[in-house]
């Protein structure tokens, strides 16, 4: 898959999630066109970043 550029639509994706102690799947298609979605990646507390 080619790299995305600013303004490109995000491809469909699915991520595991934990909400209120319940395992769920987060799917972009469930929110596309209904809500704004922000995906952020950050280092974990135990990484030396």
Secondary structure as a PSIPRED ss2 file (coil, helix, strand):
# PSIPRED VFORMAT (PSIPRED V4.0)

   1 X C   1.000  0.000  0.000
   2 X C   1.000  0.000  0.000
   3 X C   1.000  0.000  0.000
   4 X C   1.000  0.000  0.000
   5 X C   1.000  0.000  0.000
   6 X C   1.000  0.000  0.000
   7 X C   1.000  0.000  0.000
   8 X C   1.000  0.000  0.000
   9 X C   1.000  0.000  0.000
  10 X C   1.000  0.000  0.000
  11 X C   1.000  0.000  0.000
  12 X C   1.000  0.000  0.000
  13 X C   1.000  0.000  0.000
  14 X E   0.000  0.000  1.000
  15 X E   0.000  0.000  1.000
  16 X E   0.000  0.000  1.000
  17 X E   0.000  0.000  1.000
  18 X E   0.000  0.000  1.000
  19 X E   0.000  0.000  1.000
  20 X C   1.000  0.000  0.000
  21 X C   1.000  0.000  0.000
  22 X E   0.000  0.000  1.000
  23 X E   0.000  0.000  1.000
  24 X E   0.000  0.000  1.000
  25 X E   0.000  0.000  1.000
  26 X E   0.000  0.000  1.000
  27 X E   0.000  0.000  1.000
  28 X H   0.000  1.000  0.000
  29 X H   0.000  1.000  0.000
  30 X H   0.000  1.000  0.000
  31 X C   1.000  0.000  0.000
  32 X C   1.000  0.000  0.000
  33 X C   1.000  0.000  0.000
  34 X C   1.000  0.000  0.000
  35 X C   1.000  0.000  0.000
  36 X C   1.000  0.000  0.000
  37 X C   1.000  0.000  0.000
  38 X C   1.000  0.000  0.000
  39 X C   1.000  0.000  0.000
  40 X C   1.000  0.000  0.000
  41 X C   1.000  0.000  0.000
  42 X C   1.000  0.000  0.000
  43 X C   1.000  0.000  0.000
  44 X C   1.000  0.000  0.000
  45 X C   1.000  0.000  0.000
  46 X C   1.000  0.000  0.000
  47 X C   1.000  0.000  0.000
  48 X C   1.000  0.000  0.000
  49 X C   1.000  0.000  0.000
